[in-house]
Amino acid sequence: MPELRDRALARGPGPGELVIFHRSYYEELLRAVLEGDPSAATIAANITELEHAYTRRTTTVVKVMLHIDRDEQLRRLDARRDDQELHHLHNPDDYHDQRRWDDLMRAYQTMLVRTHTASHPWFVIPANDRKLRNAIVAGLLHPHLTGPVA
């Protein structure tokens, strides 16, 4: 993962840029935890170091986990399967995760705990209702997007 960290830093945001941090780093940890892979601790440490490296470059890191409940996830999966306008988002493998919901939620909790630090906390946002989700995220990001104009 050090090479992944170096690539992430090289492609990271520059001064004044707003970038959505790709979740694949966290998903790699999630899968390792879910599968009982002993490398999970190393992956978590590398993620934490990457976040600190960004901060040393004066980049603000805000970690947001959008949480939907099991019933809402199933409703959305079914909509992707059944609605032609959403069908391009359909992935039959998503139903496998839905069947392992309890294991997946435990893995998410472990992933969040292992990468939650005082300087880089996680904010878990209820996301069943998109308008509420958007309002909460906007309120969370607002202080980071306002300030003195250069």
PANU-601353 format. One line per field, with one value per residue (C-alpha): residue number from 1; residue in three letters; y, x, z. Coordinates in steps of 0.05 Angstrom, whole numbers, plus 5000, padded with zeros to 4 digits. Each point is the difference from the previous one (the first is absolute). Layout:
! residues N
num (NUM, ...)
residu (ALA, ...)
y (Y, ...)
x (X, ...)
z (Z, ...)
***
This chain:
! residues 150
num (1, 2, 3, 4, 5, 6, 7, 8, 9, 10, 11, 12, 13, 14, 15, 16, 17, 18, 19, 20, 21, 22, 23, 24, 25, 26, 27, 28, 29, 30, 31, 32, 33, 34, 35, 36, 37, 38, 39, 40, 41, 42, 43, 44, 45, 46, 47, 48, 49, 50, 51, 52, 53, 54, 55, 56, 57, 58, 59, 60, 61, 62, 63, 64, 65, 66, 67, 68, 69, 70, 71, 72, 73, 74, 75, 76, 77, 78, 79, 80, 81, 82, 83, 84, 85, 86, 87, 88, 89, 90, 91, 92, 93, 94, 95, 96, 97, 98, 99, 100, 101, 102, 103, 104, 105, 106, 107, 108, 109, 110, 111, 112, 113, 114, 115, 116, 117, 118, 119, 120, 121, 122, 123, 124, 125, 126, 127, 128, 129, 130, 131, 132, 133, 134, 135, 136, 137, 138, 139, 140, 141, 142, 143, 144, 145, 146, 147, 148, 149, 150)
residu (MET, PRO, GLU, LEU, ARG, ASP, ARG, ALA, LEU, ALA, ARG, GLY, PRO, GLY, PRO, GLY, GLU, LEU, VAL, ILE, PHE, HIS, ARG, SER, TYR, TYR, GLU, GLU, LEU, LEU, ARG, ALA, VAL, LEU, GLU, GLY, ASP, PRO, SER, ALA, ALA, THR, ILE, ALA, ALA, ASN, ILE, THR, GLU, LEU, GLU, HIS, ALA, TYR, THR, ARG, ARG, THR, THR, THR, VAL, VAL, LYS, VAL, MET, LEU, HIS, ILE, ASP, ARG, ASP, GLU, GLN, LEU, ARG, ARG, LEU, ASP, ALA, ARG, ARG, ASP, ASP, GLN, GLU, LEU, HIS, HIS, LEU, HIS, ASN, PRO, ASP, ASP, TYR, HIS, ASP, GLN, ARG, ARG, TRP, ASP, ASP, LEU, MET, ARG, ALA, TYR, GLN, THR, MET, LEU, VAL, ARG, THR, HIS, THR, ALA, SER, HIS, PRO, TRP, PHE, VAL, ILE, PRO, ALA, ASN, ASP, ARG, LYS, LEU, ARG, ASN, ALA, ILE, VAL, ALA, GLY, LEU, LEU, HIS, PRO, HIS, LEU, THR, GLY, PRO, VAL, ALA)
y (5000, 5049, 5006, 5012, 5055, 5031, 4998, 5030, 5057, 5013, 5004, 5034, 5068, 5063, 5067, 5023, 4936, 4960, 4926, 4941, 4948, 4933, 4948, 4942, 5007, 4989, 4945, 4962, 5002, 4982, 4937, 4980, 5006, 4963, 4943, 4997, 5019, 5014, 5057, 5042, 5034, 5019, 5027, 5042, 5028, 5018, 5036, 5039, 5019, 5023, 5044, 5031, 5010, 5039, 5042, 5015, 5029, 5045, 4959, 4995, 4929, 4991, 4927, 4988, 4931, 5001, 4946, 4970, 4945, 4930, 5009, 5064, 4967, 4942, 5049, 5037, 4935, 4977, 5068, 4995, 4931, 5017, 5072, 5007, 5070, 4971, 4932, 5023, 5005, 4929, 4950, 4931, 4991, 5055, 4950, 4957, 5056, 5011, 4927, 5011, 5065, 4985, 4979, 5061, 5048, 4970, 5008, 5073, 5013, 4971, 5039, 5065, 4988, 4982, 5063, 5050, 5047, 5064, 5039, 4961, 4977, 4965, 5031, 4947, 5032, 4968, 4997, 4967, 5068, 5036, 5070, 4990, 4968, 5059, 5051, 4965, 4993, 5073, 5022, 4957, 5026, 5073, 5022, 4970, 5035, 5070, 5046, 5058, 5014, 5003)
x (5000, 5059, 4999, 4925, 5012, 5054, 4954, 4944, 5044, 5026, 4929, 4972, 4968, 5040, 4991, 4928, 4973, 4941, 5007, 4956, 5047, 4990, 4973, 5040, 5053, 4947, 4966, 5066, 5002, 4926, 5011, 5061, 4960, 4941, 5045, 5041, 5063, 5057, 5025, 4940, 5041, 5054, 4950, 4967, 5068, 5016, 4933, 5012, 5069, 4972, 4950, 5055, 5043, 4944, 4992, 5075, 4989, 4946, 4944, 4937, 4974, 4925, 4978, 4926, 4967, 4931, 4960, 4936, 4962, 4991, 4929, 5018, 5061, 4957, 4948, 5055, 5031, 4933, 4988, 5067, 4981, 4929, 5003, 5031, 5027, 5038, 5017, 5071, 5013, 4976, 5051, 4972, 5059, 4971, 4947, 5056, 5019, 4927, 4995, 5062, 4972, 5018, 5071, 5007, 4976, 5050, 5055, 4979, 5002, 5069, 5024, 4972, 5031, 5069, 5002, 4966, 5049, 4993, 5028, 4963, 4933, 4945, 4931, 4947, 4941, 4931, 4987, 4933, 4970, 5041, 4977, 5017, 5067, 5017, 4982, 5043, 5059, 4994, 5000, 5060, 5040, 4978, 5053, 5055, 4975, 4993, 5054, 5041, 4999, 5069)
z (5000, 5005, 4924, 5003, 5051, 4956, 4939, 5041, 5024, 4930, 4973, 5061, 5003, 4988, 5035, 4998, 4969, 5026, 4987, 5018, 5030, 4967, 5047, 4971, 5054, 5053, 4960, 4997, 5076, 5004, 4958, 5040, 5065, 4970, 4977, 5064, 4962, 5050, 4956, 5022, 5056, 4950, 4950, 5055, 5022, 4928, 4991, 5064, 4977, 4932, 5036, 5043, 4938, 4968, 5063, 5001, 4929, 5030, 4970, 5041, 5004, 5016, 5002, 4990, 5002, 4969, 5034, 4973, 5036, 4974, 4974, 4963, 4969, 4975, 4972, 4962, 4975, 4974, 4967, 4964, 4976, 4979, 4975, 4930, 5017, 5059, 4971, 4981, 5075, 5013, 5025, 5019, 5048, 5044, 5022, 5029, 5047, 5017, 5023, 5045, 5029, 5073, 4983, 4955, 5054, 5050, 4948, 4988, 5074, 5006, 4939, 5029, 5069, 4971, 4957, 5047, 5033, 5038, 4941, 4947, 5030, 4962, 4994, 4990, 4966, 4994, 4925, 4989, 4987, 4947, 5018, 5074, 4980, 4955, 5054, 5053, 4953, 4978, 5072, 5015, 4940, 5005, 5051, 4955, 4938, 5029, 5023, 4977, 4925, 4969)
***
